[in-house]
């Protein structure tokens, strides 16, 4: 027994010695590996390694990351000294690196074309996730699509591979363009020497904006060509010769890019002070903002390259015949984190382990066998524990999932499992589980078969909407995600179900509303439109635009909205747009809308007068939009013009009628007076024959002639042709003295109220004539009240020309042109004047009471008109009248 134990101990000791040796062997191998890796890591060098980087273009924010890496010492910390090389006009960065004049370079996705030719180039890191290369065309060149470039002069860069792919994708042979050598300046486009040119989105558009040239942007992304932009590259020989130098350079460069994009203003200061003042600060800021959209550093790590996307770019080139079929990306994409090569280490370790095993196999076989059995048991127990733990965890997750889960037999259709959420949704009771067939849940049974067929062909189904039934027959819309699994030793369908009834209902309501809105806009006579203020292009226009101006909706949307307006209307709309944008800049709320009349140019060259109700809005993406409804009012304007013409003719007729009445009244009065003159003269002749001197008859004839002369003078006053002398008088004082005399003789049935201005009202007037006006207006008020009790109110004040009512203003052609007027108003509560008579009350000899009277108001108007003023009247039958006159303040 003791011997056996000793033997066993000896065996164990031998085994431990063997494993100790094995452990030492591993440690030695590991130490060797660590030493090898450590030897491969960069050590701090006394002198930095000099490196040259060939830039793609002249110094600007496009290379901000490299400036930052130099300025912040990232290259220096990596033991590098980097020299940035600006290109000459015909420099090819790829050739400079391949031919050894530069260690690294910056280029575009055309690097893939060089690789396809057999050049040993390697893409180290992508800086721009989207290519900045675009094609710019003048907005006034008549170009609205890429195919409009056929036969046009286009300035094109040979290195624009993404634009070449864009042309191929749009089936536009580049041979159909009139290509012009690139001057790398927008001057040719500004001067109209070319119609379009390839450009860098962060550079040339700024210069065109400064020059005030409107332009269109043709972006390859619109044609499905979404290539990488600027990328850092080198050669395979450079990587093989100095892998650590390449790794350090790439890491420091990307670190510089991260700093530059977070601190653009600092890097702009650096560029202006150290590298170039070719661009202004505003230009560099514009470029930096555009680069944020191309790098999208908040979404994608700077430098990241997706092999799948490179494969897609290569396939695009292959499909368009730019590189040969079968091209592979092997060796083209740089691996920034290569794994150490442990093959040699493992080989040596394997040999040592094999020797150890051979040396100790005989002595340790039995022990190892026992231990192996023990380990198998332990592993099996651990596996069973893990399995049970996972089973409990998964069962917990399934039972507590917030959405329904169902497992059913693929062929049997039996319900194999449902979690509580599924039981609650479908109303499945525990006692009915064995009786339930999942096919009964489908409102349309064939839809389950459709799901099974999709799973067989695709492997799974995601978000498949279908109508299911609860156990009580209620139908609900659901979204099913399902896959084929093995459950209870049979093929089963694992499904998660979401109740989307409300979502489907909301979608249906939204579609119904959209269809209704579409029906309304498509069939209404008025034109509904939406314009992007920045580009002046229609985003939507309803079909009724064809009846309005002869253009189809798609033709309207292909044009600039400004080009469809008359020059005056274009200026009016531009003013409203500037006003709206200023309000937005000031943080003010945009107005609810306004009614504007503008002139639209019809396709046939005629002018269409329209009335639009519109407003400016801000869309979800922050863009300013102009939305409105336009109506053709050409017929209304013609009707208004005809109305004005007819009203003018009516005024002429009324004037002729008034003059006829005036002539008749004047003839009547003159005839009466002349009959008196003639009668008295005949009496005088009889007296002379009798030897008597006819003093009394001559005096009577003279008096009758004087009355006839007064009628003439009054008519001249009405016509404003009497010569008068004027003085500067205070209208307040004149009214005060005049009405003081009038009040002494006022009938007892009248009350008199007077409100006067607190300041003088200096006017230039003839005192006698103005007093006559006051007395005539007073007499008119007294006559309107008659014998019943009444009140006469007068008011004196200063009135601005904008306060003078334009309705019932006389003379009808009088327009106030002075800033301030002295105003007198007299109001009575008499019978009032009918609206049909208001237009005639100032006609001579017109009266609503009895014939033979009516010169008072006519004379008053003549006097006021002769003094450069006007009158106004407001009256309502049964409520009285108000007469006002206005004289310019002197």
C-alpha positions in Angstrom: 0.0 0.0 0.0 2.8 2.4 0.9 4.7 1.4 -2.2 1.7 2.0 -4.4 1.2 5.4 -2.9 4.9 6.2 -3.3 4.7 5.0 -6.9 1.7 7.2 -7.5 3.5 10.2 -5.9 6.5 9.5 -8.1 4.3 9.3 -11.1 2.6 12.6 -10.1 6.0 14.2 -9.5 7.2 13.2 -12.9 4.0 14.5 -14.5 4.3 17.8 -12.6 7.9 18.0 -13.8 6.8 17.4 -17.3 4.1 20.1 -17.1 6.5 22.4 -15.5 8.8 21.9 -18.5 5.9 22.4 -20.8 5.0 25.6 -19.0 8.6 26.9 -19.2 8.5 26.1 -22.9 5.4 28.2 -23.3 6.9 31.0 -21.3 10.0 31.0 -23.4 8.0 31.0 -26.6 5.8 33.8 -25.2 8.8 35.8 -24.2 10.3 35.4 -27.6 7.0 36.5 -29.2 6.7 39.5 -26.9 10.3 40.4 -27.7 9.6 40.1 -31.4 6.5 42.3 -31.1 8.3 44.8 -28.9 11.2 45.0 -31.4 8.6 45.7 -34.1 7.0 48.6 -32.2 8.3 52.1 -32.9 11.0 53.3 -30.5 11.6 56.9 -29.9 14.2 58.1 -32.4 16.6 60.9 -31.8 16.1 62.2 -35.3 12.6 62.2 -36.8 12.0 60.4 -40.0 11.4 62.7 -42.9 8.3 62.1 -45.0 6.8 63.9 -48.0 3.0 64.1 -48.7 1.9 65.1 -52.2 -1.3 67.2 -51.9 -4.1 66.9 -54.5 -4.5 70.7 -54.8 -3.2 74.0 -53.5 -3.4 74.9 -49.8 -7.0 75.3 -48.5 -9.2 73.8 -45.8 -9.4 70.6 -47.9 -6.2 69.5 -46.2 -6.9 70.8 -42.8 -6.1 67.5 -41.0 -2.5 67.5 -42.2 -2.0 71.1 -41.1 -3.4 70.3 -37.7 -1.2 67.2 -37.3 1.9 69.3 -38.0 0.8 72.3 -35.8 -0.3 70.2 -32.8 2.8 68.0 -32.9 1.1 64.7 -33.7 3.7 63.8 -36.4 6.5 64.9 -34.1 5.2 62.6 -31.3 5.2 59.8 -33.8 8.8 60.5 -34.7 8.0 61.9 -38.1 8.8 65.2 -39.9 6.2 65.7 -42.7 6.7 68.0 -45.7 3.5 69.0 -47.6 4.0 69.4 -51.3 1.6 71.6 -53.3 1.0 70.3 -56.9 1.9 72.1 -60.1 -0.9 72.6 -62.6 -0.3 69.2 -64.4 0.9 67.2 -61.3 -0.6 63.7 -60.9 -0.4 62.7 -57.2 -0.5 59.0 -58.1 2.5 59.2 -60.5 4.4 61.3 -57.9 4.1 58.6 -55.3 4.7 55.7 -57.8 7.8 57.3 -59.2 9.2 58.0 -55.7 9.1 61.8 -55.6 6.7 61.6 -52.7 6.1 59.0 -49.9 2.4 59.5 -49.6 -0.3 61.2 -51.6 -3.9 62.5 -51.5 -6.2 61.6 -54.4 -9.7 60.5 -55.2 -11.5 57.3 -56.1 -9.7 57.2 -59.4 -6.9 55.4 -57.4 -9.0 52.3 -58.0 -8.4 52.8 -61.8 -4.6 52.9 -61.2 -4.8 49.6 -59.2 -6.8 48.0 -62.0 -3.9 48.9 -64.3 -1.5 47.0 -62.1 0.0 49.9 -60.2 0.9 48.8 -56.6 -1.1 51.5 -54.9 -2.8 51.0 -51.5 -5.6 53.1 -50.0 -4.5 53.9 -46.5 -7.5 55.9 -45.2 -10.7 57.6 -46.6 -11.1 61.2 -45.5 -14.4 62.2 -47.3 -17.2 59.6 -47.0 -18.8 61.4 -50.0 -17.0 62.7 -53.1 -16.9 66.6 -53.3 -16.8 66.5 -57.1 -19.8 68.0 -58.9 -20.7 69.5 -62.2 -21.9 73.2 -62.1 -23.9 74.8 -64.9 -25.2 78.4 -65.3 -28.9 78.6 -64.4 -29.6 81.0 -67.3 -28.0 78.6 -69.9 -31.2 76.7 -70.5 -29.7 73.6 -69.0 -32.1 71.7 -66.7 -30.9 68.1 -67.0 -27.6 66.3 -67.6 -28.6 65.5 -71.2 -28.9 69.2 -72.0 -25.1 69.2 -72.0 -24.9 67.5 -75.4 -23.1 69.8 -77.8 -22.3 72.3 -75.0 -18.9 73.6 -74.0 -17.9 71.7 -70.8 -14.7 72.3 -68.8 -13.8 68.9 -67.5 -11.0 67.5 -65.3 -9.5 64.2 -66.4 -9.2 63.0 -62.8 -13.0 63.2 -62.2 -13.7 59.5 -62.2 -16.9 59.8 -60.3 -18.2 62.3 -62.9 -17.2 59.9 -65.7 -19.1 57.2 -63.9 -22.1 59.6 -63.6 -22.1 60.2 -67.4 -22.0 56.5 -68.0 -24.8 55.8 -65.5 -26.9 58.4 -67.3 -26.0 56.9 -70.7 -24.5 60.2 -71.8 -21.4 59.5 -73.9 -18.7 62.0 -73.1 -17.8 62.3 -76.7 -21.1 64.2 -77.3 -19.8 67.0 -75.1 -17.6 69.9 -76.4 -14.8 69.3 -73.8 -12.6 72.3 -72.9 -9.3 72.0 -70.9 -9.8 72.8 -67.3 -8.4 76.2 -66.0 -9.3 75.3 -62.4 -11.1 78.7 -62.1 -14.8 79.5 -62.4 -14.0 82.7 -64.5 -14.9 80.9 -67.8 -18.4 80.1 -66.4 -18.9 83.6 -65.0 -18.0 85.1 -68.4 -20.2 82.7 -70.2 -17.3 81.1 -72.1 -18.4 77.6 -71.0 -21.8 76.2 -70.1 -20.6 73.9 -67.3 -17.5 72.7 -65.5 -16.4 70.1 -63.0 -15.9 71.6 -59.6 -15.2 71.0 -55.9 -18.4 71.6 -54.0 -16.7 73.4 -51.2 -14.7 75.8 -53.4 -16.2 77.1 -56.7 -19.8 77.6 -55.6 -18.6 80.2 -53.1 -16.9 82.1 -55.9 -20.0 82.0 -58.1 -22.1 83.2 -55.2 -19.7 86.1 -54.7 -20.0 86.9 -58.4 -23.8 86.8 -58.2 -24.0 84.0 -60.8 -26.9 81.6 -60.3 -26.0 78.0 -61.0 -27.3 74.4 -61.0 -25.5 71.6 -59.3 -25.3 68.1 -60.9 -24.2 65.7 -58.2 -23.1 62.2 -59.1 -25.0 61.0 -56.0 -28.3 61.9 -57.9 -27.4 59.2 -60.4 -26.6 56.6 -57.8 -22.8 57.3 -58.0 -21.8 57.7 -54.3 -18.0 57.4 -54.3 -15.5 58.1 -51.6 -13.8 61.5 -51.7 -10.2 62.5 -50.8 -8.2 59.5 -49.6 -4.7 59.0 -48.3 -2.6 56.5 -50.2 0.9 55.0 -50.7 2.5 52.0 -52.4 2.9 48.4 -51.2 6.7 48.7 -51.4 6.5 51.7 -48.9 4.4 49.6 -46.5 6.6 46.5 -46.8 9.8 48.6 -46.2 8.5 50.6 -43.2 5.2 49.2 -41.9 5.6 51.0 -38.6 6.3 54.4 -40.3 3.2 54.0 -42.4 1.1 53.0 -39.4 2.4 55.9 -37.3 1.9 58.4 -40.2 -1.7 57.3 -40.8 -2.6 57.4 -37.1 -1.1 60.9 -36.6 -2.9 62.2 -39.8 -6.3 60.9 -38.7 -5.7 62.4 -35.3 -5.0 65.7 -37.0 -8.3 65.4 -39.0 -10.3 64.8 -35.8 -8.8 67.9 -34.2 -9.3 70.0 -37.4 -13.0 69.2 -37.7 -13.6 70.0 -34.1 -11.7 73.3 -34.2 -12.2 74.7 -37.8 -11.7 78.4 -36.8 -8.3 77.7 -35.3 -7.2 75.8 -38.4 -8.5 78.6 -40.6 -6.3 81.1 -38.7 -3.4 78.6 -39.2 -4.0 78.4 -43.0 -4.1 82.2 -43.4 -1.0 82.8 -41.3 1.2 80.0 -42.5 0.1 78.3 -45.7 -2.0 80.5 -48.0 -4.1 83.7 -48.2 -5.5 82.6 -51.6 -8.9 82.3 -50.1 -10.6 84.6 -47.7 -11.7 83.7 -44.2 -15.3 83.5 -45.3 -14.3 81.2 -48.2 -12.5 78.8 -45.9 -15.4 78.8 -43.4 -17.8 78.0 -46.3 -15.4 75.1 -47.3 -15.2 73.8 -43.7 -19.0 73.7 -43.3 -19.4 71.8 -46.6 -16.7 69.3 -45.5 -18.7 68.5 -42.4 -21.4 67.1 -44.8 -18.8 65.1 -46.7 -16.8 63.7 -43.7 -19.9 63.2 -41.4 -17.4 62.7 -38.5 -20.3 62.4 -36.0 -21.6 59.3 -37.9 -18.5 57.6 -39.4 -15.0 57.5 -37.9 -12.6 59.6 -40.0 -10.5 57.4 -42.1 -12.9 54.4 -42.1 -13.1 52.4 -45.3 -15.8 49.8 -45.9 -14.5 46.9 -48.1 -18.1 46.4 -49.3 -18.4 50.0 -50.5 -15.0 49.7 -52.3 -16.4 46.6 -53.9 -19.5 48.5 -55.0 -17.3 51.3 -56.5 -15.2 48.7 -58.3 -18.4 47.0 -59.6 -19.7 50.4 -60.9 -16.4 50.9 -62.8 -16.7 47.4 -64.2 -20.3 47.8 -65.3 -19.4 50.9 -67.2 -16.3 49.4 -68.8 -13.9 51.6 -66.9 -12.0 48.6 -65.4 -11.9 45.0 -66.5 -14.3 42.4 -65.2 -12.9 40.1 -62.5 -10.9 42.9 -60.8 -10.2 42.0 -57.1 -9.5 44.3 -54.2 -6.7 42.1 -52.8 -4.0 44.3 -51.4 -5.8 47.6 -52.3 -7.2 48.3 -48.8 -4.7 49.0 -46.0 -5.2 47.1 -42.8 -4.4 49.6 -40.0 -4.5 46.9 -37.3 -2.6 43.8 -38.6 -2.4 40.9 -36.3 1.1 39.5 -35.3 2.2 36.5 -37.2 2.3 33.8 -34.5 2.9 30.9 -37.0 6.6 30.6 -36.3 6.1 31.0 -32.6 3.4 28.3 -32.7 5.6 26.0 -34.8 8.5 26.2 -32.3 6.1 25.8 -29.4 4.5 22.8 -31.1 7.9 21.1 -31.6 8.8 21.7 -27.9 5.4 20.5 -26.8 5.7 17.4 -29.0 9.1 16.6 -27.5 7.7 17.0 -24.0 4.7 14.8 -24.9 6.9 12.1 -26.4 9.2 12.1 -23.3 6.5 11.8 -20.8 3.8 10.0 -22.7 4.7 6.6 -21.3 4.8 7.7 -17.7 1.7 10.0 -17.8 -0.6 8.0 -20.0 -2.7 6.5 -17.2 -2.9 9.7 -15.2 -3.8 11.8 -18.3 -6.5 9.2 -19.1 -8.0 9.5 -15.6 -7.7 13.3 -15.7 -9.2 13.3 -19.2 -12.2 11.4 -17.9 -12.5 13.7 -15.0 -12.3 16.8 -17.2 -14.9 15.4 -19.5 -17.2 15.0 -16.6 -16.5 18.5 -15.4 -16.9 19.9 -18.9 -20.2 18.0 -19.4 -21.5 19.2 -16.0 -20.4 22.8 -16.8 -22.1 22.6 -20.2 -25.2 21.2 -18.7 -25.2 24.1 -16.2 -24.7 26.7 -18.9 -27.4 25.0 -21.0 -29.8 25.1 -18.0 -28.9 28.7 -17.2 -29.5 29.7 -20.8 -32.7 27.7 -20.9 -33.9 29.5 -17.8 -32.8 32.9 -19.2 -34.4 32.4 -22.6 -37.6 31.1 -21.0 -37.7 34.2 -18.8 -37.2 36.4 -21.8 -39.9 34.7 -23.8 -42.4 34.7 -21.0 -41.8 38.3 -20.1 -41.4 39.7 -23.7 -43.6 42.8 -24.1 -44.7 41.5 -27.6 -46.5 38.3 -28.6 -44.4 35.3 -29.5 -45.9 32.1 -31.1 -44.2 28.8 -32.1 -46.3 26.6 -34.4 -45.8 23.4 -36.3 -44.9 24.1 -40.0 -47.0 21.2 -41.3 -49.2 20.3 -38.3 -50.3 24.0 -37.8 -50.6 23.2 -34.1 -49.8 25.8 -31.5 -46.6 24.5 -29.8 -45.9 27.6 -27.6 -47.3 31.0 -26.9 -46.0 33.5 -24.4 -48.5 35.4 -22.1 -48.5 38.4 -24.4 -49.7 36.2 -27.3 -52.3 34.5 -25.1 -53.6 37.9 -24.1 -53.6 39.3 -27.6 -55.5 36.4 -29.2 -57.6 35.4 -26.1 -56.1 31.9 -25.9 -57.2 30.0 -22.8 -55.0 27.4 -21.1 -57.6 24.6 -21.5 -57.9 25.3 -25.2 -54.2 25.3 -26.1 -54.2 21.8 -27.5 -57.2 22.5 -29.8 -55.8 25.7 -31.4 -54.6 25.7 -34.9 -52.6 28.8 -36.0 -54.2 28.6 -39.4 -57.4 29.6 -37.7 -55.8 32.9 -36.7 -55.6 34.0 -40.4 -58.6 36.0 -41.8 -57.4 34.9 -45.2 -56.0 31.3 -44.8 -53.9 31.5 -48.0 -51.8 34.2 -46.4 -50.1 31.7 -44.0 -49.1 29.7 -47.1 -47.7 32.8 -48.6 -45.6 33.4 -45.5 -44.3 29.8 -45.5 -43.3 30.1 -49.2 -41.4 33.4 -48.5 -39.6 31.7 -45.6 -38.6 28.8 -47.8 -37.2 31.1 -50.4 -35.8 33.9 -48.2 -35.1 32.2 -44.9 -37.2 34.6 -42.9 -40.0 37.2 -43.1 -39.7 40.7 -41.6 -42.6 43.1 -40.8 -45.1 41.3 -43.0 -48.5 42.9 -42.5 -51.5 40.6 -42.4 -55.0 40.5 -40.9 -55.4 38.0 -38.1 -58.4 36.9 -36.0 -58.7 36.6 -32.2 -60.5 33.6 -30.8 -63.6 35.7 -30.5 -63.5 36.5 -34.2 -62.3 40.1 -33.9 -60.0 41.0 -36.7 -56.8 43.0 -36.2 -54.0 44.1 -38.4 -50.6 42.7 -37.3 -47.0 42.8 -38.4 -45.3 39.4 -38.4 -41.6 38.6 -38.2 -41.0 34.9 -38.6 -38.3 32.3 -39.2 -38.0 28.5 -39.4 -36.7 26.7 -36.3 -36.5 23.2 -34.8 -38.8 22.9 -31.7 -39.8 19.7 -29.9 -38.0 17.6 -32.6 -40.1 19.1 -35.4 -39.8 21.9 -37.9 -41.6 24.9 -36.5 -42.4 28.5 -37.3 -41.1 31.0 -34.7 -43.1 34.2 -35.0 -43.2 37.5 -33.2 -46.5 39.5 -33.7 -47.2 43.2 -33.2 -50.7 44.7 -33.2 -50.5 47.5 -35.8 -54.2 48.1 -36.2 -53.9 51.7 -35.2 -50.9 52.2 -37.5 -52.7 50.7 -40.5 -55.8 52.7 -39.7 -53.7 55.9 -39.4 -52.0 55.1 -42.6 -55.3 54.5 -44.4 -56.6 57.7 -43.1 -53.5 59.5 -44.2 -53.8 58.0 -47.6 -57.5 58.9 -47.8 -56.6 62.5 -46.8 -53.7 62.6 -49.2 -56.0 61.2 -52.0 -58.7 63.7 -51.1 -56.2 66.6 -51.1 -54.7 65.3 -54.4 -58.3 65.2 -55.9 -58.9 68.8 -54.7 -55.6 70.2 -56.0 -55.8 68.3 -59.3 -59.4 69.5 -60.0 -59.6 73.0 -58.6 -59.5 75.9 -61.0 -57.1 77.9 -58.9 -53.5 76.9 -59.0 -51.8 75.6 -55.9 -48.0 75.8 -55.8 -45.0 75.4 -53.5 -41.6 77.1 -54.3 -38.2 76.7 -52.7 -37.1 80.3 -52.0 -33.4 79.5 -52.1 -33.4 78.0 -55.6 -36.6 79.7 -57.0 -37.8 76.4 -58.3 -41.3 74.9 -58.0 -41.5 71.9 -55.7 -45.2 71.3 -56.6 -47.7 72.9 -58.9 -51.3 71.7 -59.5 -52.4 70.6 -63.0 -54.7 73.7 -63.4 -51.6 75.7 -64.2 -52.0 74.6 -67.8 -55.3 76.5 -68.1 -53.6 79.5 -66.4 -50.5 80.0 -68.4 -50.2 77.2 -71.0 -47.4 75.2 -69.2 -47.8 71.6 -67.9 -46.8 71.0 -64.3 -43.6 69.3 -65.2 -42.6 72.1 -67.5 -43.2 74.6 -64.8 -41.1 72.7 -62.3 -38.2 72.6 -64.9 -38.0 76.4 -64.9 -37.1 79.1 -62.4 -40.2 80.7 -61.0 -38.7 84.2 -61.4 -38.5 83.7 -65.2 -42.3 83.4 -65.4 -43.0 86.8 -63.8 -43.0 90.3 -65.4 -40.1 92.5 -64.2 -42.4 94.5 -61.9 -43.9 91.4 -60.3 -40.4 89.8 -60.0 -39.2 92.8 -58.0 -42.4 92.6 -55.8 -41.9 88.9 -55.1 -38.2 89.4 -54.4 -39.0 92.1 -51.9 -41.5 89.9 -50.1 -38.9 87.0 -50.0 -36.2 89.3 -48.6 -38.7 90.6 -46.0 -39.5 87.0 -44.9 -35.9 86.0 -44.7 -35.0 89.1 -42.6 -37.8 88.2 -40.2 -36.4 84.7 -39.9 -33.0 86.1 -39.3 -34.4 88.4 -36.6 -36.2 85.5 -34.9 -39.7 87.0 -35.8 -42.8 84.9 -36.6 -43.6 84.9 -40.3 -46.9 86.6 -41.3 -50.0 84.5 -41.7 -50.3 85.4 -45.4 -51.1 88.2 -47.8 -53.0 88.9 -50.9 -50.9 90.1 -53.8 -51.6 91.0 -57.4 -48.9 90.0 -59.9 -48.5 89.5 -63.7 -47.6 86.1 -65.0 -46.1 85.5 -68.5 -48.2 83.1 -70.6 -46.5 80.6 -72.8 -47.8 82.5 -75.9 -46.1 85.7 -74.6 -49.3 87.4 -73.3 -49.7 88.6 -69.8 -52.0 86.9 -67.3 -53.1 89.0 -64.3 -53.4 86.9 -61.2 -54.3 87.3 -57.6 -52.4 85.1 -55.2 -52.9 84.3 -51.5 -49.5 83.2 -50.2 -47.3 82.9 -47.2 -43.8 82.0 -46.3 -43.1 78.9 -44.2 -40.1 77.0 -42.8 -39.9 73.3 -43.7 -38.7 70.5 -41.4 -35.2 70.8 -42.8 -35.1 74.5 -42.1 -35.5 75.7 -45.7 -37.7 78.7 -46.5 -40.7 77.8 -48.7 -43.3 80.0 -50.5 -46.7 78.4 -50.7 -49.8 79.9 -52.2 -52.9 79.7 -54.4 -53.2 81.8 -57.6 -56.4 82.8 -59.5 -56.7 84.4 -62.9 -58.3 87.8 -62.5 -57.8 89.0 -66.0 -61.6 89.0 -66.6 -62.2 90.8 -63.3 -59.6 93.5 -64.3 -61.3 93.9 -67.7 -64.6 94.2 -65.9 -63.2 96.8 -63.5 -61.8 98.8 -66.4 -65.1 98.7 -68.1 -66.8 99.7 -64.9 -64.5 102.7 -64.6 -65.2 103.6 -68.2 -68.9 103.4 -67.7 -68.7 105.4 -64.4 -66.8 108.1 -66.2 -69.4 108.2 -69.0 -72.1 108.4 -66.3 -70.3 111.3 -64.6 -70.2 113.0 -68.0 -73.9 112.4 -68.5 -74.6 113.7 -64.9 -72.4 116.7 -65.6 -74.2 117.4 -68.8 -77.6 117.1 -67.0 -76.3 119.4 -64.3 -75.1 121.9 -66.8 -78.4 121.7 -68.6 -80.3 122.3 -65.3 -77.8 125.1 -64.5 -78.3 126.7 -67.9 -82.1 126.5 -67.5 -82.1 127.9 -64.0 -79.7 130.8 -64.9 -81.8 131.6 -68.0 -84.9 131.5 -65.9 -83.5 133.9 -63.3 -81.9 136.2 -65.9 -85.1 136.3 -67.8 -87.1 137.3 -64.7 -84.6 140.0 -63.9 -84.4 141.2 -67.6 -88.2 141.4 -67.8 -88.2 143.6 -64.8 -85.5 145.8 -66.4 -87.4 146.0 -69.7 -90.7 146.8 -67.9 -89.3 149.6 -65.8 -87.5 151.0 -68.9 -90.8 151.0 -70.8 -92.4 152.8 -67.9 -89.6 155.3 -68.1 -90.2 155.9 -71.8 -93.8 156.6 -71.1 -92.8 159.1 -68.4 -90.4 160.8 -70.8 -93.1 161.1 -73.4 -95.3 162.7 -70.8 -92.5 165.1 -69.9 -91.8 163.6 -66.6 -88.3 162.5 -65.4 -88.5 158.7 -64.6 -86.4 158.6 -61.5 -88.3 155.8 -59.7 -88.6 153.6 -62.7 -84.9 154.0 -63.6 -84.0 153.1 -60.0 -86.2 150.0 -60.1 -84.6 149.0 -63.5 -81.2 149.5 -62.0 -82.0 147.3 -59.0 -83.3 144.6 -61.2 -80.1 144.7 -63.4 -78.0 144.6 -60.1 -79.9 141.4 -59.1 -79.1 139.9 -62.5 -75.4 140.8 -62.0 -75.4 139.2 -58.6 -76.6 136.0 -60.1 -73.7 136.1 -62.6 -71.2 136.8 -59.7 -72.6 133.9 -57.7 -72.2 131.6 -60.8 -68.6 132.8 -61.2 -67.9 132.0 -57.6 -69.4 128.5 -58.0 -67.2 127.9 -61.1 -64.2 129.2 -59.2 -63.4 131.8 -61.7 -64.0 135.0 -59.6 -61.0 137.1 -58.8 -60.6 137.4 -55.0 -58.1 139.0 -52.7 -57.0 136.9 -49.7 -55.4 137.6 -46.4 -53.9 135.4 -43.7 -56.7 134.8 -41.1 -57.3 132.6 -38.1 -60.2 130.3 -39.0 -61.0 130.0 -35.3 -61.5 133.8 -34.9 -63.6 134.1 -38.0 -65.9 131.2 -36.9 -66.1 132.7 -33.4 -67.2 136.1 -34.6 -69.5 134.8 -37.4 -71.5 132.4 -35.1 -71.7 135.0 -32.3 -73.7 137.1 -34.7 -75.7 134.1 -36.0 -76.6 132.9 -32.5 -78.2 136.3 -31.7 -80.7 135.7 -34.5 -81.1 131.9 -34.1 -84.6 130.6 -33.8 -85.7 129.6 -30.3 -86.2 126.0 -31.3 -82.5 125.5 -31.9 -79.6 124.7 -29.6 -76.1 125.6 -30.6 -72.9 123.6 -29.6 -69.4 124.5 -30.6 -66.0 122.7 -30.1 -62.9 124.7 -31.1 -59.2 123.8 -31.6 -56.9 124.9 -28.8 -54.3 126.2 -31.3 -54.7 128.8 -34.1 -55.8 127.6 -37.6 -54.1 130.0 -40.0 -55.5 129.9 -43.5 -55.1 132.1 -46.6 -58.7 133.2 -47.5 -61.1 136.0 -48.5 -62.8 136.9 -45.2 -66.1 138.0 -46.8 -66.4 134.9 -49.0 -65.4 132.5 -46.2 -68.0 134.2 -43.9 -70.6 133.7 -46.6 -69.7 129.9 -46.7 -70.3 129.7 -42.9 -73.6 131.5 -43.1 -74.8 129.3 -46.1 -73.9 126.1 -44.2 -75.7 127.4 -41.1 -78.8 128.4 -43.2 -78.8 124.9 -44.8 -78.7 123.3 -41.3 -81.6 125.5 -40.0 -83.7 124.7 -43.1 -83.0 120.9 -42.6 -84.3 121.1 -39.0 -87.3 123.2 -39.8 -89.8 124.2 -37.1 -89.1 121.2 -34.7 -86.5 121.4 -31.9 -83.0 120.6 -33.0 -79.3 120.9 -32.3 -76.6 122.3 -34.5 -73.0 121.3 -33.6 -69.9 122.8 -35.0 -66.3 121.7 -34.7 -62.9 123.2 -35.6 -59.7 121.2 -35.7 -56.5 120.3 -37.5 -56.8 117.4 -39.9 -54.1 115.4 -41.8 -54.7 114.7 -45.4 -55.0 110.9 -44.6 -57.9 111.7 -42.3 -60.0 113.2 -45.0 -62.6 110.7 -46.1 -62.5 109.9 -49.8 -66.2 108.9 -49.9 -68.7 111.8 -50.8 -65.8 114.2 -51.2 -66.3 117.3 -53.4 -65.3 118.3 -55.9 -65.0 114.6 -57.0 -61.6 115.2 -58.6 -60.1 117.0 -55.5 -57.1 115.2 -54.0 -55.6 116.6 -50.8 -51.9 117.3 -51.4 -51.0 119.3 -48.3 -49.9 117.7 -45.1 -52.3 119.6 -42.8 -55.6 121.2 -43.2 -57.9 123.4 -41.1 -61.2 121.6 -40.8 -64.7 123.0 -40.1 -67.7 120.7 -39.6 -71.3 121.5 -39.0 -73.8 118.8 -37.9 -77.6 118.9 -37.7 -80.2 116.4 -36.6 -82.6 117.4 -39.4 -84.3 115.3 -42.0 -81.1 114.1 -43.7 -80.5 113.6 -47.4 -81.3 110.6 -49.5 -78.3 108.8 -51.0 -79.7 109.4 -54.5 -79.6 113.2 -53.9 -76.1 113.4 -52.3 -74.4 113.6 -55.7 -76.5 116.7 -56.7 -76.8 118.8 -53.5 -73.8 121.0 -54.6 -75.4 121.6 -58.1 -76.7 125.2 -58.5 -80.4 125.6 -58.1 -80.9 122.0 -56.9 -83.1 121.6 -53.9 -85.1 118.8 -52.4 -87.7 121.2 -51.0 -89.1 123.4 -53.8 -87.8 124.8 -57.1 -86.1 128.1 -57.5 -83.7 127.7 -54.6 -80.3 125.9 -54.1 -77.5 128.3 -54.7 -76.2 128.3 -51.1 -74.3 125.0 -51.1 -73.2 125.5 -54.7 -71.7 128.9 -53.8 -70.1 127.4 -50.6 -68.4 124.7 -52.7 -67.2 127.3 -55.3 -65.6 129.4 -52.6 -63.9 126.5 -50.9 -62.7 125.2 -54.3 -61.4 128.7 -55.2 -59.4 128.6 -52.0 -57.7 125.3 -52.8 -59.8 123.2 -50.5 -62.6 120.7 -50.6 -65.8 119.6 -48.9 -67.3 116.4 -47.6 -70.8 115.4 -46.6 -72.2 112.5 -44.5 -76.0 112.2 -44.3 -78.6 109.6 -43.5 -82.4 110.2 -43.9 -84.1 110.8 -40.6 -80.8 111.2 -38.7 -79.3 114.5 -40.0 -76.3 115.6 -42.0 -72.7 116.7 -41.5 -71.0 119.1 -43.8 -67.2 119.7 -43.6 -64.8 121.9 -45.5 -61.0 121.7 -45.5 -58.6 124.6 -46.2 -54.8 124.2 -46.4 -53.0 125.6 -43.3 -50.9 128.6 -44.1 
